[in-house]
Amino acid sequence: MIKAKLAGGAPVSLCEASDDDAWFGVIFPAPGGDASLCGIGRPVRTAREYQGPCRWGWIKGGTVELAG
């Protein structure tokens, strides 16, 4: 199921990956939203589903360009 479509070059935050790196879990603000409000700047003690105000989902590994 497609939750959202991102424009090319849209920034996302990677939060997890499948074992073979074929898919990445991503978090991103709604269009026009502020990524700093996503609440992802600090680690959590145990793995859990993202529960913040931003959108989240999975994206194919070959479609992501990592930047630091």
PDBQT receptor file of N, H, CA, C and O in Angstrom, charges set to zero:
ATOM      1  N   MET A   1       0.844  -1.171   0.000  1.00  0.00    +0.000 N 
ATOM      2  CA  MET A   1       0.000   0.000   0.000  1.00  0.00    +0.000 C 
ATOM      3  C   MET A   1       0.896   1.244   0.000  1.00  0.00    +0.000 C 
ATOM      4  O   MET A   1       1.834   1.328   0.793  1.00  0.00    +0.000 OA
ATOM      5  N   ILE A   2       0.622   2.183  -0.860  1.00  0.00    +0.000 N 
ATOM      6  H   ILE A   2      -0.140   2.115  -1.504  1.00  0.00    +0.000 HD
ATOM      7  CA  ILE A   2       1.377   3.435  -0.928  1.00  0.00    +0.000 C 
ATOM      8  C   ILE A   2       0.739   4.440   0.028  1.00  0.00    +0.000 C 
ATOM      9  O   ILE A   2      -0.448   4.748  -0.082  1.00  0.00    +0.000 OA
ATOM     10  N   LYS A   3       1.542   4.949   0.967  1.00  0.00    +0.000 N 
ATOM     11  H   LYS A   3       2.506   4.699   1.056  1.00  0.00    +0.000 HD
ATOM     12  CA  LYS A   3       1.075   5.952   1.933  1.00  0.00    +0.000 C 
ATOM     13  C   LYS A   3       1.291   7.371   1.434  1.00  0.00    +0.000 C 
ATOM     14  O   LYS A   3       0.479   8.261   1.686  1.00  0.00    +0.000 OA
ATOM     15  N   ALA A   4       2.401   7.572   0.719  1.00  0.00    +0.000 N 
ATOM     16  H   ALA A   4       3.060   6.849   0.514  1.00  0.00    +0.000 HD
ATOM     17  CA  ALA A   4       2.758   8.904   0.243  1.00  0.00    +0.000 C 
ATOM     18  C   ALA A   4       3.748   8.759  -0.897  1.00  0.00    +0.000 C 
ATOM     19  O   ALA A   4       4.415   7.733  -1.030  1.00  0.00    +0.000 OA
ATOM     20  N   LYS A   5       3.837   9.788  -1.710  1.00  0.00    +0.000 N 
ATOM     21  H   LYS A   5       3.295  10.622  -1.602  1.00  0.00    +0.000 HD
ATOM     22  CA  LYS A   5       4.850   9.847  -2.762  1.00  0.00    +0.000 C 
ATOM     23  C   LYS A   5       5.723  11.050  -2.458  1.00  0.00    +0.000 C 
ATOM     24  O   LYS A   5       5.222  12.140  -2.181  1.00  0.00    +0.000 OA
ATOM     25  N   LEU A   6       7.027  10.844  -2.513  1.00  0.00    +0.000 N 
ATOM     26  H   LEU A   6       7.433   9.959  -2.739  1.00  0.00    +0.000 HD
ATOM     27  CA  LEU A   6       7.978  11.908  -2.225  1.00  0.00    +0.000 C 
ATOM     28  C   LEU A   6       8.571  12.443  -3.514  1.00  0.00    +0.000 C 
ATOM     29  O   LEU A   6       8.847  11.683  -4.442  1.00  0.00    +0.000 OA
ATOM     30  N   ALA A   7       8.765  13.747  -3.570  1.00  0.00    +0.000 N 
ATOM     31  H   ALA A   7       8.541  14.365  -2.816  1.00  0.00    +0.000 HD
ATOM     32  CA  ALA A   7       9.439  14.352  -4.709  1.00  0.00    +0.000 C 
ATOM     33  C   ALA A   7      10.905  13.949  -4.699  1.00  0.00    +0.000 C 
ATOM     34  O   ALA A   7      11.471  13.713  -3.631  1.00  0.00    +0.000 OA
ATOM     35  N   GLY A   8      11.519  13.868  -5.848  1.00  0.00    +0.000 N 
ATOM     36  H   GLY A   8      11.060  14.060  -6.715  1.00  0.00    +0.000 HD
ATOM     37  CA  GLY A   8      12.939  13.569  -5.927  1.00  0.00    +0.000 C 
ATOM     38  C   GLY A   8      13.735  14.568  -5.106  1.00  0.00    +0.000 C 
ATOM     39  O   GLY A   8      13.511  15.774  -5.205  1.00  0.00    +0.000 OA
ATOM     40  N   GLY A   9      14.647  14.082  -4.310  1.00  0.00    +0.000 N 
ATOM     41  H   GLY A   9      14.829  13.102  -4.230  1.00  0.00    +0.000 HD
ATOM     42  CA  GLY A   9      15.461  14.948  -3.477  1.00  0.00    +0.000 C 
ATOM     43  C   GLY A   9      14.828  15.328  -2.155  1.00  0.00    +0.000 C 
ATOM     44  O   GLY A   9      15.429  16.066  -1.375  1.00  0.00    +0.000 OA
ATOM     45  N   ALA A  10      13.626  14.841  -1.887  1.00  0.00    +0.000 N 
ATOM     46  H   ALA A  10      13.137  14.241  -2.521  1.00  0.00    +0.000 HD
ATOM     47  CA  ALA A  10      12.965  15.150  -0.608  1.00  0.00    +0.000 C 
ATOM     48  C   ALA A  10      13.760  14.511   0.530  1.00  0.00    +0.000 C 
ATOM     49  O   ALA A  10      14.084  13.326   0.458  1.00  0.00    +0.000 OA
ATOM     50  N   PRO A  11      14.079  15.266   1.569  1.00  0.00    +0.000 N 
ATOM     51  CA  PRO A  11      14.842  14.684   2.675  1.00  0.00    +0.000 C 
ATOM     52  C   PRO A  11      13.972  13.772   3.544  1.00  0.00    +0.000 C 
ATOM     53  O   PRO A  11      12.809  14.072   3.813  1.00  0.00    +0.000 OA
ATOM     54  N   VAL A  12      14.551  12.673   3.967  1.00  0.00    +0.000 N 
ATOM     55  H   VAL A  12      15.496  12.429   3.748  1.00  0.00    +0.000 HD
ATOM     56  CA  VAL A  12      13.902  11.750   4.896  1.00  0.00    +0.000 C 
ATOM     57  C   VAL A  12      14.934  11.358   5.945  1.00  0.00    +0.000 C 
ATOM     58  O   VAL A  12      16.136  11.514   5.728  1.00  0.00    +0.000 OA
ATOM     59  N   SER A  13      14.478  10.861   7.055  1.00  0.00    +0.000 N 
ATOM     60  H   SER A  13      13.502  10.735   7.232  1.00  0.00    +0.000 HD
ATOM     61  CA  SER A  13      15.370  10.323   8.085  1.00  0.00    +0.000 C 
ATOM     62  C   SER A  13      15.236   8.815   8.067  1.00  0.00    +0.000 C 
ATOM     63  O   SER A  13      14.130   8.282   8.150  1.00  0.00    +0.000 OA
ATOM     64  N   LEU A  14      16.368   8.123   7.957  1.00  0.00    +0.000 N 
ATOM     65  H   LEU A  14      17.267   8.556   7.889  1.00  0.00    +0.000 HD
ATOM     66  CA  LEU A  14      16.364   6.661   7.964  1.00  0.00    +0.000 C 
ATOM     67  C   LEU A  14      16.368   6.177   9.402  1.00  0.00    +0.000 C 
ATOM     68  O   LEU A  14      17.150   6.658  10.222  1.00  0.00    +0.000 OA
ATOM     69  N   CYS A  15      15.497   5.226   9.707  1.00  0.00    +0.000 N 
ATOM     70  H   CYS A  15      14.863   4.835   9.040  1.00  0.00    +0.000 HD
ATOM     71  CA  CYS A  15      15.440   4.747  11.082  1.00  0.00    +0.000 C 
ATOM     72  C   CYS A  15      15.696   3.251  11.198  1.00  0.00    +0.000 C 
ATOM     73  O   CYS A  15      15.983   2.763  12.291  1.00  0.00    +0.000 OA
ATOM     74  N   GLU A  16      15.597   2.514  10.096  1.00  0.00    +0.000 N 
ATOM     75  H   GLU A  16      15.364   2.911   9.208  1.00  0.00    +0.000 HD
ATOM     76  CA  GLU A  16      15.877   1.086  10.122  1.00  0.00    +0.000 C 
ATOM     77  C   GLU A  16      16.019   0.580   8.698  1.00  0.00    +0.000 C 
ATOM     78  O   GLU A  16      15.691   1.289   7.746  1.00  0.00    +0.000 OA
ATOM     79  N   ALA A  17      16.505  -0.642   8.550  1.00  0.00    +0.000 N 
ATOM     80  H   ALA A  17      16.770  -1.219   9.323  1.00  0.00    +0.000 HD
ATOM     81  CA  ALA A  17      16.678  -1.239   7.230  1.00  0.00    +0.000 C 
ATOM     82  C   ALA A  17      16.374  -2.724   7.308  1.00  0.00    +0.000 C 
ATOM     83  O   ALA A  17      16.542  -3.352   8.353  1.00  0.00    +0.000 OA
ATOM     84  N   SER A  18      15.921  -3.279   6.184  1.00  0.00    +0.000 N 
ATOM     85  H   SER A  18      15.784  -2.769   5.335  1.00  0.00    +0.000 HD
ATOM     86  CA  SER A  18      15.747  -4.723   6.120  1.00  0.00    +0.000 C 
ATOM     87  C   SER A  18      17.135  -5.364   6.150  1.00  0.00    +0.000 C 
ATOM     88  O   SER A  18      18.134  -4.693   5.889  1.00  0.00    +0.000 OA
ATOM     89  N   ASP A  19      17.198  -6.633   6.461  1.00  0.00    +0.000 N 
ATOM     90  H   ASP A  19      16.387  -7.177   6.673  1.00  0.00    +0.000 HD
ATOM     91  CA  ASP A  19      18.489  -7.313   6.572  1.00  0.00    +0.000 C 
ATOM     92  C   ASP A  19      19.327  -7.222   5.306  1.00  0.00    +0.000 C 
ATOM     93  O   ASP A  19      20.556  -7.202   5.382  1.00  0.00    +0.000 OA
ATOM     94  N   ASP A  20      18.683  -7.166   4.142  1.00  0.00    +0.000 N 
ATOM     95  H   ASP A  20      17.685  -7.183   4.080  1.00  0.00    +0.000 HD
ATOM     96  CA  ASP A  20      19.418  -7.109   2.874  1.00  0.00    +0.000 C 
ATOM     97  C   ASP A  20      19.489  -5.685   2.303  1.00  0.00    +0.000 C 
ATOM     98  O   ASP A  20      19.917  -5.499   1.163  1.00  0.00    +0.000 OA
ATOM     99  N   ASP A  21      19.082  -4.701   3.070  1.00  0.00    +0.000 N 
ATOM    100  H   ASP A  21      18.734  -4.851   3.995  1.00  0.00    +0.000 HD
ATOM    101  CA  ASP A  21      19.069  -3.293   2.650  1.00  0.00    +0.000 C 
ATOM    102  C   ASP A  21      18.191  -3.038   1.432  1.00  0.00    +0.000 C 
ATOM    103  O   ASP A  21      18.374  -2.036   0.739  1.00  0.00    +0.000 OA
ATOM    104  N   ALA A  22      17.243  -3.927   1.163  1.00  0.00    +0.000 N 
ATOM    105  H   ALA A  22      17.095  -4.740   1.726  1.00  0.00    +0.000 HD
ATOM    106  CA  ALA A  22      16.331  -3.729   0.044  1.00  0.00    +0.000 C 
ATOM    107  C   ALA A  22      15.281  -2.669   0.373  1.00  0.00    +0.000 C 
ATOM    108  O   ALA A  22      14.744  -2.028  -0.531  1.00  0.00    +0.000 OA
ATOM    109  N   TRP A  23      14.989  -2.483   1.649  1.00  0.00    +0.000 N 
ATOM    110  H   TRP A  23      15.425  -3.004   2.383  1.00  0.00    +0.000 HD
ATOM    111  CA  TRP A  23      13.989  -1.509   2.100  1.00  0.00    +0.000 C 
ATOM    112  C   TRP A  23      14.521  -0.744   3.298  1.00  0.00    +0.000 C 
ATOM    113  O   TRP A  23      15.218  -1.306   4.143  1.00  0.00    +0.000 OA
ATOM    114  N   PHE A  24      14.194   0.538   3.369  1.00  0.00    +0.000 N 
ATOM    115  H   PHE A  24      13.628   0.994   2.682  1.00  0.00    +0.000 HD
ATOM    116  CA  PHE A  24      14.566   1.375   4.498  1.00  0.00    +0.000 C 
ATOM    117  C   PHE A  24      13.313   1.959   5.145  1.00  0.00    +0.000 C 
ATOM    118  O   PHE A  24      12.412   2.435   4.454  1.00  0.00    +0.000 OA
ATOM    119  N   GLY A  25      13.265   1.920   6.473  1.00  0.00    +0.000 N 
ATOM    120  H   GLY A  25      13.997   1.533   7.034  1.00  0.00    +0.000 HD
ATOM    121  CA  GLY A  25      12.216   2.599   7.208  1.00  0.00    +0.000 C 
ATOM    122  C   GLY A  25      12.565   4.079   7.266  1.00  0.00    +0.000 C 
ATOM    123  O   GLY A  25      13.678   4.438   7.650  1.00  0.00    +0.000 OA
ATOM    124  N   VAL A  26      11.618   4.949   6.887  1.00  0.00    +0.000 N 
ATOM    125  H   VAL A  26      10.714   4.657   6.576  1.00  0.00    +0.000 HD
ATOM    126  CA  VAL A  26      11.884   6.382   6.842  1.00  0.00    +0.000 C 
ATOM    127  C   VAL A  26      10.818   7.164   7.598  1.00  0.00    +0.000 C 
ATOM    128  O   VAL A  26       9.681   6.719   7.752  1.00  0.00    +0.000 OA
ATOM    129  N   ILE A  27      11.214   8.331   8.059  1.00  0.00    +0.000 N 
ATOM    130  H   ILE A  27      12.138   8.693   7.934  1.00  0.00    +0.000 HD
ATOM    131  CA  ILE A  27      10.312   9.279   8.707  1.00  0.00    +0.000 C 
ATOM    132  C   ILE A  27      10.514  10.608   8.004  1.00  0.00    +0.000 C 
ATOM    133  O   ILE A  27      11.645  11.009   7.730  1.00  0.00    +0.000 OA
ATOM    134  N   PHE A  28       9.406  11.296   7.710  1.00  0.00    +0.000 N 
ATOM    135  H   PHE A  28       8.487  10.970   7.932  1.00  0.00    +0.000 HD
ATOM    136  CA  PHE A  28       9.492  12.559   6.989  1.00  0.00    +0.000 C 
ATOM    137  C   PHE A  28       8.275  13.422   7.320  1.00  0.00    +0.000 C 
ATOM    138  O   PHE A  28       7.197  12.900   7.603  1.00  0.00    +0.000 OA
ATOM    139  N   PRO A  29       8.452  14.747   7.282  1.00  0.00    +0.000 N 
ATOM    140  CA  PRO A  29       7.322  15.631   7.563  1.00  0.00    +0.000 C 
ATOM    141  C   PRO A  29       6.373  15.690   6.372  1.00  0.00    +0.000 C 
ATOM    142  O   PRO A  29       6.760  15.374   5.246  1.00  0.00    +0.000 OA
ATOM    143  N   ALA A  30       5.145  16.089   6.619  1.00  0.00    +0.000 N 
ATOM    144  H   ALA A  30       4.830  16.345   7.533  1.00  0.00    +0.000 HD
ATOM    145  CA  ALA A  30       4.181  16.328   5.547  1.00  0.00    +0.000 C 
ATOM    146  C   ALA A  30       4.696  17.485   4.688  1.00  0.00    +0.000 C 
ATOM    147  O   ALA A  30       5.502  18.282   5.168  1.00  0.00    +0.000 OA
ATOM    148  N   PRO A  31       4.257  17.598   3.441  1.00  0.00    +0.000 N 
ATOM    149  CA  PRO A  31       4.709  18.706   2.605  1.00  0.00    +0.000 C 
ATOM    150  C   PRO A  31       4.542  20.051   3.329  1.00  0.00    +0.000 C 
ATOM    151  O   PRO A  31       3.478  20.365   3.864  1.00  0.00    +0.000 OA
ATOM    152  N   GLY A  32       5.614  20.818   3.326  1.00  0.00    +0.000 N 
ATOM    153  H   GLY A  32       6.478  20.563   2.892  1.00  0.00    +0.000 HD
ATOM    154  CA  GLY A  32       5.595  22.109   4.011  1.00  0.00    +0.000 C 
ATOM    155  C   GLY A  32       5.819  22.011   5.508  1.00  0.00    +0.000 C 
ATOM    156  O   GLY A  32       5.877  23.033   6.192  1.00  0.00    +0.000 OA
ATOM    157  N   GLY A  33       5.948  20.787   6.030  1.00  0.00    +0.000 N 
ATOM    158  H   GLY A  33       5.901  19.957   5.474  1.00  0.00    +0.000 HD
ATOM    159  CA  GLY A  33       6.150  20.578   7.466  1.00  0.00    +0.000 C 
ATOM    160  C   GLY A  33       7.596  20.763   7.872  1.00  0.00    +0.000 C 
ATOM    161  O   GLY A  33       8.487  20.837   7.025  1.00  0.00    +0.000 OA
ATOM    162  N   ASP A  34       7.819  20.836   9.154  1.00  0.00    +0.000 N 
ATOM    163  H   ASP A  34       7.095  20.776   9.842  1.00  0.00    +0.000 HD
ATOM    164  CA  ASP A  34       9.145  21.064   9.723  1.00  0.00    +0.000 C 
ATOM    165  C   ASP A  34       9.699  19.750  10.268  1.00  0.00    +0.000 C 
ATOM    166  O   ASP A  34       9.152  19.195  11.221  1.00  0.00    +0.000 OA
ATOM    167  N   ALA A  35      10.782  19.250   9.671  1.00  0.00    +0.000 N 
ATOM    168  H   ALA A  35      11.227  19.701   8.897  1.00  0.00    +0.000 HD
ATOM    169  CA  ALA A  35      11.371  17.978  10.080  1.00  0.00    +0.000 C 
ATOM    170  C   ALA A  35      11.843  17.994  11.529  1.00  0.00    +0.000 C 
ATOM    171  O   ALA A  35      11.909  16.942  12.164  1.00  0.00    +0.000 OA
ATOM    172  N   SER A  36      12.170  19.165  12.061  1.00  0.00    +0.000 N 
ATOM    173  H   SER A  36      12.116  20.020  11.545  1.00  0.00    +0.000 HD
ATOM    174  CA  SER A  36      12.647  19.229  13.449  1.00  0.00    +0.000 C 
ATOM    175  C   SER A  36      11.542  18.883  14.445  1.00  0.00    +0.000 C 
ATOM    176  O   SER A  36      11.826  18.612  15.612  1.00  0.00    +0.000 OA
ATOM    177  N   LEU A  37      10.294  18.889  14.002  1.00  0.00    +0.000 N 
ATOM    178  H   LEU A  37      10.063  19.109  13.054  1.00  0.00    +0.000 HD
ATOM    179  CA  LEU A  37       9.177  18.552  14.884  1.00  0.00    +0.000 C 
ATOM    180  C   LEU A  37       8.858  17.057  14.886  1.00  0.00    +0.000 C 
ATOM    181  O   LEU A  37       7.945  16.620  15.586  1.00  0.00    +0.000 OA
ATOM    182  N   CYS A  38       9.601  16.276  14.112  1.00  0.00    +0.000 N 
ATOM    183  H   CYS A  38      10.343  16.631  13.543  1.00  0.00    +0.000 HD
ATOM    184  CA  CYS A  38       9.330  14.839  14.024  1.00  0.00    +0.000 C 
ATOM    185  C   CYS A  38       9.734  14.083  15.292  1.00  0.00    +0.000 C 
ATOM    186  O   CYS A  38       9.286  12.955  15.499  1.00  0.00    +0.000 OA
ATOM    187  N   GLY A  39      10.570  14.683  16.143  1.00  0.00    +0.000 N 
ATOM    188  H   GLY A  39      10.934  15.600  15.975  1.00  0.00    +0.000 HD
ATOM    189  CA  GLY A  39      10.934  14.048  17.401  1.00  0.00    +0.000 C 
ATOM    190  C   GLY A  39      11.844  12.853  17.251  1.00  0.00    +0.000 C 
ATOM    191  O   GLY A  39      11.707  11.878  17.990  1.00  0.00    +0.000 OA
ATOM    192  N   ILE A  40      12.772  12.904  16.310  1.00  0.00    +0.000 N 
ATOM    193  H   ILE A  40      12.883  13.696  15.709  1.00  0.00    +0.000 HD
ATOM    194  CA  ILE A  40      13.642  11.755  16.080  1.00  0.00    +0.000 C 
ATOM    195  C   ILE A  40      15.093  12.035  16.428  1.00  0.00    +0.000 C 
ATOM    196  O   ILE A  40      15.978  11.279  16.027  1.00  0.00    +0.000 OA
ATOM    197  N   GLY A  41      15.348  13.079  17.146  1.00  0.00    +0.000 N 
ATOM    198  H   GLY A  41      14.629  13.694  17.472  1.00  0.00    +0.000 HD
ATOM    199  CA  GLY A  41      16.717  13.467  17.465  1.00  0.00    +0.000 C 
ATOM    200  C   GLY A  41      17.361  12.713  18.605  1.00  0.00    +0.000 C 
ATOM    201  O   GLY A  41      18.527  12.955  18.915  1.00  0.00    +0.000 OA
ATOM    202  N   ARG A  42      16.639  11.810  19.238  1.00  0.00    +0.000 N 
ATOM    203  H   ARG A  42      15.692  11.614  18.986  1.00  0.00    +0.000 HD
ATOM    204  CA  ARG A  42      17.225  11.075  20.356  1.00  0.00    +0.000 C 
ATOM    205  C   ARG A  42      16.808   9.599  20.270  1.00  0.00    +0.000 C 
ATOM    206  O   ARG A  42      15.706   9.289  19.816  1.00  0.00    +0.000 OA
ATOM    207  N   PRO A  43      17.683   8.704  20.702  1.00  0.00    +0.000 N 
ATOM    208  CA  PRO A  43      17.370   7.270  20.618  1.00  0.00    +0.000 C 
ATOM    209  C   PRO A  43      16.303   6.852  21.628  1.00  0.00    +0.000 C 
ATOM    210  O   PRO A  43      16.068   7.531  22.628  1.00  0.00    +0.000 OA
ATOM    211  N   VAL A  44      15.671   5.727  21.342  1.00  0.00    +0.000 N 
ATOM    212  H   VAL A  44      15.862   5.176  20.530  1.00  0.00    +0.000 HD
ATOM    213  CA  VAL A  44      14.702   5.136  22.268  1.00  0.00    +0.000 C 
ATOM    214  C   VAL A  44      15.321   3.882  22.860  1.00  0.00    +0.000 C 
ATOM    215  O   VAL A  44      16.210   3.287  22.251  1.00  0.00    +0.000 OA
ATOM    216  N   ARG A  45      14.872   3.476  24.026  1.00  0.00    +0.000 N 
ATOM    217  H   ARG A  45      14.150   3.960  24.520  1.00  0.00    +0.000 HD
ATOM    218  CA  ARG A  45      15.468   2.328  24.725  1.00  0.00    +0.000 C 
ATOM    219  C   ARG A  45      15.199   1.006  24.029  1.00  0.00    +0.000 C 
ATOM    220  O   ARG A  45      16.084   0.154  23.946  1.00  0.00    +0.000 OA
ATOM    221  N   THR A  46      13.994   0.830  23.531  1.00  0.00    +0.000 N 
ATOM    222  H   THR A  46      13.275   1.521  23.599  1.00  0.00    +0.000 HD
ATOM    223  CA  THR A  46      13.640  -0.410  22.848  1.00  0.00    +0.000 C 
ATOM    224  C   THR A  46      12.971  -0.078  21.521  1.00  0.00    +0.000 C 
ATOM    225  O   THR A  46      12.317   0.956  21.386  1.00  0.00    +0.000 OA
ATOM    226  N   ALA A  47      13.141  -0.963  20.545  1.00  0.00    +0.000 N 
ATOM    227  H   ALA A  47      13.673  -1.803  20.655  1.00  0.00    +0.000 HD
ATOM    228  CA  ALA A  47      12.537  -0.754  19.232  1.00  0.00    +0.000 C 
ATOM    229  C   ALA A  47      11.021  -0.688  19.367  1.00  0.00    +0.000 C 
ATOM    230  O   ALA A  47      10.409  -1.477  20.088  1.00  0.00    +0.000 OA
ATOM    231  N   ARG A  48      10.433   0.264  18.662  1.00  0.00    +0.000 N 
ATOM    232  H   ARG A  48      10.930   0.905  18.077  1.00  0.00    +0.000 HD
ATOM    233  CA  ARG A  48       8.975   0.408  18.663  1.00  0.00    +0.000 C 
ATOM    234  C   ARG A  48       8.554   1.138  17.406  1.00  0.00    +0.000 C 
ATOM    235  O   ARG A  48       9.371   1.768  16.734  1.00  0.00    +0.000 OA
ATOM    236  N   GLU A  49       7.280   1.047  17.099  1.00  0.00    +0.000 N 
ATOM    237  H   GLU A  49       6.617   0.536  17.646  1.00  0.00    +0.000 HD
ATOM    238  CA  GLU A  49       6.744   1.765  15.949  1.00  0.00    +0.000 C 
ATOM    239  C   GLU A  49       6.796   3.265  16.217  1.00  0.00    +0.000 C 
ATOM    240  O   GLU A  49       6.516   3.712  17.330  1.00  0.00    +0.000 OA
ATOM    241  N   TYR A  50       7.156   4.039  15.197  1.00  0.00    +0.000 N 
ATOM    242  H   TYR A  50       7.384   3.676  14.293  1.00  0.00    +0.000 HD
ATOM    243  CA  TYR A  50       7.205   5.493  15.331  1.00  0.00    +0.000 C 
ATOM    244  C   TYR A  50       5.822   6.021  15.706  1.00  0.00    +0.000 C 
ATOM    245  O   TYR A  50       4.820   5.635  15.104  1.00  0.00    +0.000 OA
ATOM    246  N   GLN A  51       5.774   6.904  16.701  1.00  0.00    +0.000 N 
ATOM    247  H   GLN A  51       6.589   7.218  17.190  1.00  0.00    +0.000 HD
ATOM    248  CA  GLN A  51       4.502   7.428  17.174  1.00  0.00    +0.000 C 
ATOM    249  C   GLN A  51       4.474   8.954  17.203  1.00  0.00    +0.000 C 
ATOM    250  O   GLN A  51       3.668   9.548  17.920  1.00  0.00    +0.000 OA
ATOM    251  N   GLY A  52       5.345   9.583  16.433  1.00  0.00    +0.000 N 
ATOM    252  H   GLY A  52       6.000   9.101  15.851  1.00  0.00    +0.000 HD
ATOM    253  CA  GLY A  52       5.412  11.036  16.400  1.00  0.00    +0.000 C 
ATOM    254  C   GLY A  52       4.426  11.645  15.416  1.00  0.00    +0.000 C 
ATOM    255  O   GLY A  52       3.591  10.939  14.849  1.00  0.00    +0.000 OA
ATOM    256  N   PRO A  53       4.520  12.955  15.213  1.00  0.00    +0.000 N 
ATOM    257  CA  PRO A  53       3.556  13.676  14.390  1.00  0.00    +0.000 C 
ATOM    258  C   PRO A  53       3.826  13.612  12.878  1.00  0.00    +0.000 C 
ATOM    259  O   PRO A  53       2.989  14.058  12.092  1.00  0.00    +0.000 OA
ATOM    260  N   CYS A  54       4.964  13.073  12.462  1.00  0.00    +0.000 N 
ATOM    261  H   CYS A  54       5.643  12.712  13.100  1.00  0.00    +0.000 HD
ATOM    262  CA  CYS A  54       5.316  13.062  11.044  1.00  0.00    +0.000 C 
ATOM    263  C   CYS A  54       4.879  11.771  10.368  1.00  0.00    +0.000 C 
ATOM    264  O   CYS A  54       4.420  10.834  11.020  1.00  0.00    +0.000 OA
ATOM    265  N   ARG A  55       5.029  11.740   9.063  1.00  0.00    +0.000 N 
ATOM    266  H   ARG A  55       5.402  12.501   8.533  1.00  0.00    +0.000 HD
ATOM    267  CA  ARG A  55       4.687  10.546   8.289  1.00  0.00    +0.000 C 
ATOM    268  C   ARG A  55       5.840   9.548   8.356  1.00  0.00    +0.000 C 
ATOM    269  O   ARG A  55       6.979   9.925   8.632  1.00  0.00    +0.000 OA
ATOM    270  N   TRP A  56       5.540   8.280   8.103  1.00  0.00    +0.000 N 
ATOM    271  H   TRP A  56       4.615   7.974   7.878  1.00  0.00    +0.000 HD
ATOM    272  CA  TRP A  56       6.570   7.248   8.119  1.00  0.00    +0.000 C 
ATOM    273  C   TRP A  56       6.165   6.128   7.171  1.00  0.00    +0.000 C 
ATOM    274  O   TRP A  56       4.998   6.002   6.800  1.00  0.00    +0.000 OA
ATOM    275  N   GLY A  57       7.133   5.326   6.790  1.00  0.00    +0.000 N 
ATOM    276  H   GLY A  57       8.081   5.428   7.091  1.00  0.00    +0.000 HD
ATOM    277  CA  GLY A  57       6.861   4.193   5.920  1.00  0.00    +0.000 C 
ATOM    278  C   GLY A  57       8.148   3.559   5.468  1.00  0.00    +0.000 C 
ATOM    279  O   GLY A  57       9.194   3.744   6.090  1.00  0.00    +0.000 OA
ATOM    280  N   TRP A  58       8.075   2.807   4.381  1.00  0.00    +0.000 N 
ATOM    281  H   TRP A  58       7.225   2.656   3.876  1.00  0.00    +0.000 HD
ATOM    282  CA  TRP A  58       9.234   2.093   3.831  1.00  0.00    +0.000 C 
ATOM    283  C   TRP A  58       9.491   2.579   2.427  1.00  0.00    +0.000 C 
ATOM    284  O   TRP A  58       8.557   2.888   1.687  1.00  0.00    +0.000 OA
ATOM    285  N   ILE A  59      10.767   2.650   2.052  1.00  0.00    +0.000 N 
ATOM    286  H   ILE A  59      11.526   2.399   2.652  1.00  0.00    +0.000 HD
ATOM    287  CA  ILE A  59      11.160   3.075   0.722  1.00  0.00    +0.000 C 
ATOM    288  C   ILE A  59      12.194   2.087   0.195  1.00  0.00    +0.000 C 
ATOM    289  O   ILE A  59      13.017   1.577   0.956  1.00  0.00    +0.000 OA
ATOM    290  N   LYS A  60      12.150   1.817  -1.111  1.00  0.00    +0.000 N 
ATOM    291  H   LYS A  60      11.482   2.231  -1.729  1.00  0.00    +0.000 HD
ATOM    292  CA  LYS A  60      13.100   0.872  -1.716  1.00  0.00    +0.000 C 
ATOM    293  C   LYS A  60      14.518   1.367  -1.547  1.00  0.00    +0.000 C 
ATOM    294  O   LYS A  60      14.801   2.549  -1.742  1.00  0.00    +0.000 OA
ATOM    295  N   GLY A  61      15.404   0.465  -1.185  1.00  0.00    +0.000 N 
ATOM    296  H   GLY A  61      15.174  -0.496  -1.027  1.00  0.00    +0.000 HD
ATOM    297  CA  GLY A  61      16.798   0.814  -0.919  1.00  0.00    +0.000 C 
ATOM    298  C   GLY A  61      17.511   1.485  -2.072  1.00  0.00    +0.000 C 
ATOM    299  O   GLY A  61      18.315   2.386  -1.833  1.00  0.00    +0.000 OA
ATOM    300  N   GLY A  62      17.263   1.100  -3.292  1.00  0.00    +0.000 N 
ATOM    301  H   GLY A  62      16.610   0.368  -3.486  1.00  0.00    +0.000 HD
ATOM    302  CA  GLY A  62      17.937   1.679  -4.440  1.00  0.00    +0.000 C 
ATOM    303  C   GLY A  62      17.499   3.096  -4.771  1.00  0.00    +0.000 C 
ATOM    304  O   GLY A  62      18.076   3.729  -5.655  1.00  0.00    +0.000 OA
ATOM    305  N   THR A  63      16.497   3.598  -4.080  1.00  0.00    +0.000 N 
ATOM    306  H   THR A  63      16.029   3.084  -3.362  1.00  0.00    +0.000 HD
ATOM    307  CA  THR A  63      15.977   4.931  -4.387  1.00  0.00    +0.000 C 
ATOM    308  C   THR A  63      16.462   5.977  -3.378  1.00  0.00    +0.000 C 
ATOM    309  O   THR A  63      16.051   7.136  -3.437  1.00  0.00    +0.000 OA
ATOM    310  N   VAL A  64      17.320   5.572  -2.467  1.00  0.00    +0.000 N 
ATOM    311  H   VAL A  64      17.653   4.631  -2.419  1.00  0.00    +0.000 HD
ATOM    312  CA  VAL A  64      17.777   6.468  -1.402  1.00  0.00    +0.000 C 
ATOM    313  C   VAL A  64      19.243   6.836  -1.622  1.00  0.00    +0.000 C 
ATOM    314  O   VAL A  64      20.077   5.971  -1.889  1.00  0.00    +0.000 OA
ATOM    315  N   GLU A  65      19.544   8.123  -1.506  1.00  0.00    +0.000 N 
ATOM    316  H   GLU A  65      18.866   8.826  -1.289  1.00  0.00    +0.000 HD
ATOM    317  CA  GLU A  65      20.932   8.586  -1.551  1.00  0.00    +0.000 C 
ATOM    318  C   GLU A  65      21.301   9.044  -0.153  1.00  0.00    +0.000 C 
ATOM    319  O   GLU A  65      20.699   9.981   0.374  1.00  0.00    +0.000 OA
ATOM    320  N   LEU A  66      22.279   8.397   0.450  1.00  0.00    +0.000 N 
ATOM    321  H   LEU A  66      22.767   7.636   0.022  1.00  0.00    +0.000 HD
ATOM    322  CA  LEU A  66      22.667   8.737   1.812  1.00  0.00    +0.000 C 
ATOM    323  C   LEU A  66      23.548   9.978   1.822  1.00  0.00    +0.000 C 
ATOM    324  O   LEU A  66      24.460  10.129   1.010  1.00  0.00    +0.000 OA
ATOM    325  N   ALA A  67      23.246  10.858   2.766  1.00  0.00    +0.000 N 
ATOM    326  H   ALA A  67      22.505  10.736   3.426  1.00  0.00    +0.000 HD
ATOM    327  CA  ALA A  67      24.037  12.086   2.950  1.00  0.00    +0.000 C 
ATOM    328  C   ALA A  67      24.323  12.231   4.419  1.00  0.00    +0.000 C 
ATOM    329  O   ALA A  67      23.560  11.737   5.249  1.00  0.00    +0.000 OA
ATOM    330  N   GLY A  68      25.400  12.894   4.761  1.00  0.00    +0.000 N 
ATOM    331  H   GLY A  68      26.020  13.295   4.087  1.00  0.00    +0.000 HD
ATOM    332  CA  GLY A  68      25.771  12.991   6.161  1.00  0.00    +0.000 C 
ATOM    333  C   GLY A  68      25.779  14.314   6.678  1.00  0.00    +0.000 C 
ATOM    334  O   GLY A  68      26.079  14.515   7.855  1.00  0.00    +0.000 OA
TER     335      GLY A  68
